Amino acid sequence: MDRAPVTLETLAVRMAAVEQAIQKNSEDHGKIYARLEHGEQGQAVIQTNLANITTVCNEIKADVKDIKDKPAKRYDGLVNAVLQWAVIALLSAKSFLG
């Protein structure tokens, strides 16, 4: 393998090419880091939104449970009222009949 002799001109050309490559790599790295930072910020927003959604879902779940339990509570109140009237009627009938 024969190599061309290294001259100052070829070294200068190679050095300029290396400096251009260094500059391009630095710019590319800057773009990559900017994209990573943007992705991290987006991820933080997503995490915040997910936490808010989870909180709202838990609140909805509690509200649904309360709503679901209300008819039972109304029914319990109705049963208590009927029983009270039945006891009163029974006591009244007993005292009336004597």
C-alpha positions in Angstrom: 0.0 0.0 0.0 1.4 3.2 -1.1 0.3 6.2 0.9 0.5 9.7 -0.4 2.9 11.9 1.5 1.4 14.0 4.2 1.8 17.7 3.4 0.7 20.8 5.3 -2.1 21.3 2.8 -3.5 17.8 3.3 -3.2 18.2 7.1 -5.0 21.6 6.9 -7.8 20.1 4.8 -8.2 17.1 7.2 -8.1 19.4 10.2 -10.8 21.6 8.7 -12.9 18.5 8.0 -12.5 17.4 11.6 -13.4 20.8 12.9 -16.5 20.8 10.8 -17.4 17.3 12.0 -16.9 18.5 15.6 -19.2 21.5 15.0 -21.9 19.4 13.4 -21.7 16.8 16.2 -22.0 19.5 18.8 -25.1 20.9 17.0 -26.6 17.5 16.7 -26.0 16.7 20.4 -27.6 20.0 21.3 -30.7 19.1 19.3 -30.8 15.6 20.9 -30.6 17.1 24.4 -33.3 19.6 23.5 -35.5 16.8 22.4 -34.8 14.8 25.6 -35.6 17.9 27.7 -38.8 18.4 25.8 -39.7 14.8 26.3 -39.1 15.0 30.0 -41.3 18.1 30.3 -44.0 16.3 28.4 -43.7 13.3 30.6 -44.0 15.5 33.7 -47.2 17.0 32.3 -48.5 13.5 31.6 -47.7 12.4 35.1 -49.6 15.4 36.5 -52.6 14.8 34.3 -52.6 11.1 35.3 -52.5 12.1 39.0 -55.4 14.5 38.4 -57.4 11.8 36.5 -56.8 9.3 39.3 -58.0 11.8 41.9 -61.1 12.6 39.9 -61.8 8.9 39.4 -61.5 8.3 43.1 -63.9 11.1 43.8 -66.4 9.8 41.3 -66.1 6.3 42.8 -66.9 7.7 46.2 -69.9 9.7 44.8 -71.2 6.7 43.0 -71.0 4.6 46.3 -72.9 7.4 48.1 -75.6 7.5 45.5 -75.8 3.7 45.4 -76.2 3.6 49.2 -78.9 6.4 49.4 -81.8 4.3 48.2 -81.0 1.7 50.9 -80.9 4.5 53.5 -84.3 5.7 52.3 -85.7 2.2 52.4 -84.3 1.8 55.9 -86.0 5.0 57.0 -89.3 3.8 55.5 -89.1 0.5 57.2 -88.3 2.3 60.6 -91.4 4.5 60.1 -93.6 1.6 59.3 -92.4 -0.4 62.3 -92.9 2.6 64.6 -96.4 3.1 63.4 -97.1 -0.7 63.7 -95.8 -0.6 67.3 -97.9 2.5 68.1 -101.0 0.9 66.5 -100.4 -2.3 68.4 -100.0 -0.5 71.7 -103.0 1.6 71.0 -105.1 -1.4 70.1 -103.9 -3.2 73.2 -104.8 -0.3 75.5 -108.1 0.2 73.6 -109.0 -3.4 73.9 -107.7 -3.4 77.2 
